[in-house]
Amino acid sequence: MTERKPAVSLAAVPGRRTKIIELASEIEKRGFSGIYCPSMGDNLGLCEAIALTTKSISFGTTISPIYTRNIVDFAQSAAFIHEISDGRFHFGIGVSHAPAMERLGIKQGKPITDIKDFVENIRKVPRVGELPPIILAALRNRMIILAEEIAEGIVFANAARSHMKSSLGNLSNETRENNQFFIGNMIPTCINEDLEAAKEVNRRTLGSYAMLPNYRNYWKEAGYVEEMEAVEKLIEEKRVDEITSCLSDRWLSDTTLFGPPNRVREEIEKWYESGIHTPIIVPSSAAGNQLDAFKEFFNIWN
């Protein structure tokens, strides 16, 4: 069984922020390969705290939506964190999802064009110092190709392992084999001896993603047409509370990790074998909160 440890996803939850920062130090001490912070909460603020409370672990945003700040503000924050962390910071960016942006009163443009413009313009911001590596959030082929052209890496979320060979086939052999080019995937994970209980946690976690057209289109491309068409039928019929019933065990095994510790460890290794350099575990618990989920995850490495 592999001894290499994946990265983890860490979010600054209101009321527990100090404990989360302390948890980042424990993650480093336990030898995990990275800490990556999703867009919920102030992930740049959390990354700044991680920069100041850790010494060697890599970390970054996965992702910062490009529409939520002025580009000069983004450049200043990213360069600042990059400098004070001695280059350990990865600036993961993406367009997020239309519903999330609409709640903020933001109208998205065309993803490829907007990302290209953002990367070009942030690199032109004067007097901020050196910028960190820029990592693009990607699912579909055009964004993967763009990442190789203009960025220093790509990060998937909730990707299908069986489809990873096809997705990464958009990259050159040289890029795929280059450890300096970040290739990550955020993987919902629930560790529990009760296999069915763990599955249901992950189904709930991904149920909201199944409501998003871009994810459904990706999962159809990955071979889950029947599941996604069933989801679309329920959405059309306004029966969204039944969506998780459409998410098959086959699909769940391909996109998430669940079950007893040994099973999860073995499945993590398969993600490395698929071409993902940095699996990013997103822990959930069948019996508690984020902190409980991390305790369960730590225990599988004892």
C-alpha positions in Angstrom: 0.0 0.0 0.0 1.3 3.4 -0.9 2.8 5.7 1.7 2.7 8.9 -0.3 0.2 11.3 1.1 -2.2 13.4 -0.9 -3.1 17.0 -0.5 -6.3 18.1 1.4 -8.9 20.7 1.0 -9.4 23.2 3.8 -12.1 25.8 4.2 -12.3 28.6 6.8 -15.7 27.9 8.4 -17.2 30.8 10.4 -16.8 30.2 14.2 -14.0 27.7 13.6 -11.4 29.8 11.8 -8.7 29.7 14.5 -9.1 25.9 14.8 -8.8 25.6 11.0 -5.5 27.5 11.0 -4.2 25.3 13.8 -5.4 22.3 11.7 -3.2 23.6 8.8 -0.2 23.3 11.0 -1.1 19.7 11.9 -1.6 18.8 8.3 1.9 20.0 7.6 3.4 18.1 10.6 1.7 14.9 9.4 3.4 15.1 6.0 0.6 15.7 3.6 1.6 17.1 0.3 -0.5 20.3 0.2 -3.4 22.4 1.4 -5.9 23.8 -1.1 -8.7 26.2 -0.2 -12.0 26.3 -2.0 -13.9 29.4 -2.9 -16.2 29.3 0.1 -15.2 31.9 2.7 -12.2 34.1 2.2 -9.7 31.6 0.7 -7.1 34.2 0.0 -7.3 35.3 3.7 -6.9 31.7 4.8 -4.0 31.2 2.4 -2.3 34.2 4.0 -2.8 32.7 7.4 -1.4 29.4 6.2 1.7 31.2 4.8 2.4 32.6 8.2 1.8 29.5 10.3 3.4 26.8 8.2 7.0 26.4 7.0 7.3 24.0 4.1 3.9 22.7 2.8 2.6 23.8 -0.6 -0.8 25.5 -0.6 -3.2 27.5 -2.7 -6.7 28.5 -3.8 -8.9 26.0 -5.6 -10.3 28.3 -6.7 -10.7 32.1 -6.6 -13.5 33.2 -8.9 -12.0 35.8 -11.2 -15.1 38.1 -11.1 -15.2 38.8 -7.3 -12.3 41.3 -7.0 -10.6 44.0 -8.9 -7.6 42.6 -10.8 -5.2 44.9 -9.1 -6.4 43.7 -5.7 -6.0 40.1 -6.9 -2.5 40.8 -8.1 -1.5 42.5 -4.8 -2.8 39.7 -2.6 -1.5 36.9 -4.7 2.0 38.4 -5.0 2.1 39.2 -1.2 1.2 35.6 -0.2 3.7 34.3 -2.8 6.5 36.3 -1.3 5.9 35.7 2.4 5.5 32.0 1.8 8.8 31.7 -0.1 7.1 30.6 -3.2 4.9 27.8 -1.8 1.6 29.4 -2.9 -0.4 28.4 -6.0 -3.0 30.8 -7.3 -5.9 28.7 -8.6 -8.5 30.7 -10.5 -11.7 29.9 -12.4 -15.0 31.3 -13.6 -17.0 29.4 -10.9 -20.6 28.8 -11.7 -23.3 31.0 -13.1 -25.8 30.5 -10.1 -23.1 31.4 -7.6 -22.1 34.5 -9.5 -25.7 35.6 -10.1 -26.3 35.5 -6.3 -23.5 38.1 -6.1 -25.1 40.2 -8.9 -22.3 39.2 -11.3 -22.9 38.4 -14.9 -20.3 36.0 -16.4 -18.9 36.3 -19.9 -17.4 33.6 -22.0 -15.2 31.4 -19.8 -12.2 30.9 -22.2 -12.1 34.6 -23.2 -12.5 35.8 -19.6 -9.8 33.5 -18.3 -7.4 34.5 -21.1 -8.0 38.2 -20.4 -7.6 37.8 -16.7 -4.3 36.0 -16.9 -2.9 38.4 -19.4 -4.0 41.4 -17.4 -2.9 40.2 -14.0 0.6 39.7 -15.3 0.6 43.4 -16.5 -0.2 44.8 -13.1 2.8 47.0 -12.1 4.7 47.2 -8.9 3.3 44.1 -7.1 6.4 41.9 -7.2 6.6 38.3 -8.5 3.3 36.5 -9.0 2.8 32.9 -8.0 2.1 30.0 -10.4 -1.4 30.4 -11.9 -3.5 27.3 -11.9 -6.7 27.1 -14.1 -9.8 25.3 -12.9 -10.8 23.0 -15.8 -13.2 20.2 -16.7 -13.6 20.2 -20.5 -11.0 20.0 -23.2 -10.7 23.7 -24.3 -9.8 24.9 -20.8 -7.3 22.0 -20.3 -5.6 23.1 -23.6 -5.6 26.7 -22.5 -4.0 25.8 -19.2 -1.0 24.3 -21.0 -0.8 27.5 -23.2 -1.0 30.2 -20.5 -0.8 28.8 -17.0 1.4 26.6 -14.7 -1.2 23.9 -14.0 -4.8 22.7 -13.9 -7.1 21.7 -11.2 -10.2 19.5 -11.7 -13.0 19.1 -9.1 -15.3 16.1 -8.9 -13.7 14.6 -12.1 -14.3 11.1 -13.3 -11.2 8.9 -12.9 -12.1 6.7 -15.8 -12.2 9.8 -18.0 -8.8 11.2 -16.9 -6.8 9.6 -19.6 -8.9 11.3 -22.2 -8.8 14.6 -20.4 -5.1 14.6 -19.9 -4.6 13.5 -23.5 -5.1 17.1 -24.4 -1.7 17.9 -22.8 1.6 17.1 -24.4 3.7 14.2 -23.0 6.2 16.7 -21.7 3.6 18.6 -19.8 2.0 15.5 -18.3 5.4 14.3 -17.1 6.5 17.7 -15.8 6.1 17.7 -12.0 6.3 21.5 -12.0 3.1 21.6 -14.0 0.4 21.2 -11.4 -2.3 18.6 -12.1 -4.8 18.2 -9.3 -8.3 17.0 -8.6 -10.5 17.7 -5.7 -12.1 14.4 -4.6 -15.1 14.3 -2.2 -14.2 11.7 0.5 -16.1 10.0 3.3 -14.4 7.4 5.5 -16.7 5.1 7.4 -16.9 1.3 8.0 -20.5 1.6 6.8 -20.1 1.7 3.1 -23.6 2.7 2.4 -23.5 5.6 4.9 -20.3 6.9 3.3 -21.8 6.7 -0.2 -24.9 8.7 0.9 -22.7 11.5 2.3 -20.9 11.8 -1.0 -24.2 11.7 -2.9 -25.4 14.6 -0.9 -22.2 16.5 -1.4 -22.4 16.1 -5.2 -26.1 16.5 -5.5 -25.9 20.3 -5.9 -23.1 19.9 -8.6 -25.4 17.7 -10.6 -27.8 20.6 -10.9 -25.1 22.6 -12.8 -25.2 22.2 -16.6 -21.4 22.4 -17.0 -20.9 19.5 -14.7 -23.7 17.4 -16.3 -22.2 18.0 -19.7 -18.8 16.9 -18.4 -20.2 13.8 -16.8 -22.1 12.9 -20.0 -18.8 13.2 -21.9 -17.3 10.8 -19.2 -19.9 8.2 -20.0 -22.7 9.0 -17.5 -25.4 10.0 -20.0 -28.2 8.0 -18.4 -27.6 9.4 -15.0 -27.4 13.0 -16.1 -30.5 12.8 -18.4 -32.4 11.4 -15.4 -31.2 14.4 -13.4 -32.3 16.8 -16.1 -35.8 15.2 -16.2 -36.2 15.7 -12.4 -35.0 19.3 -12.8 -37.6 19.9 -15.5 -40.3 18.3 -13.3 -39.2 20.5 -10.3 -38.3 17.4 -8.3 -34.8 18.4 -7.4 -35.0 16.8 -3.9 -34.9 13.4 -5.7 -31.7 14.1 -7.7 -29.4 12.0 -5.5 -31.4 8.9 -6.5 -30.1 9.3 -10.0 -26.4 9.2 -9.0 -25.4 5.6 -9.5 -22.8 3.6 -7.5 -20.7 3.3 -10.7 -20.6 7.1 -11.1 -20.0 7.6 -7.3 -17.0 5.2 -7.4 -15.6 7.1 -10.3 -15.8 10.6 -8.9 -15.5 10.2 -5.1 -13.8 8.1 -2.3 -15.8 6.3 0.4 -15.8 3.4 2.7 -13.3 1.8 5.2 -9.8 3.2 5.6 -8.0 0.5 3.5 -10.4 0.9 0.6 -9.9 4.7 0.6 -6.1 4.3 0.7 -6.2 2.0 -2.3 -8.5 4.2 -4.2 -6.2 7.3 -3.6 -3.4 5.3 -5.3 -5.5 4.8 -8.3 -5.9 8.5 -8.7 -2.1 8.9 -8.9 -2.1 6.1 -11.5 -4.7 8.0 -13.6 -2.3 10.9 -14.1 -3.3 13.2 -11.3 -0.1 14.5 -9.6 -1.9 16.0 -6.7 -5.1 14.3 -5.4 -6.8 16.8 -3.2 -9.0 15.1 -0.6 -12.2 16.9 0.4 -13.2 15.2 3.7 -16.7 14.9 4.9 -18.0 12.9 7.9 -21.1 10.7 8.3 -21.1 11.6 11.9 -19.8 15.1 12.4 -18.3 18.3 10.9 -15.2 19.2 9.0 -12.9 18.8 12.0 -14.4 15.3 12.7 -13.8 14.4 9.0 -10.2 15.3 9.3 -9.8 13.2 12.4 -11.2 10.2 10.5 -8.9 11.0 7.5 -5.8 11.3 9.7 -6.6 7.9 11.3 -6.2 6.0 8.0 -2.5 6.9 8.0 -1.7 5.7 11.5 
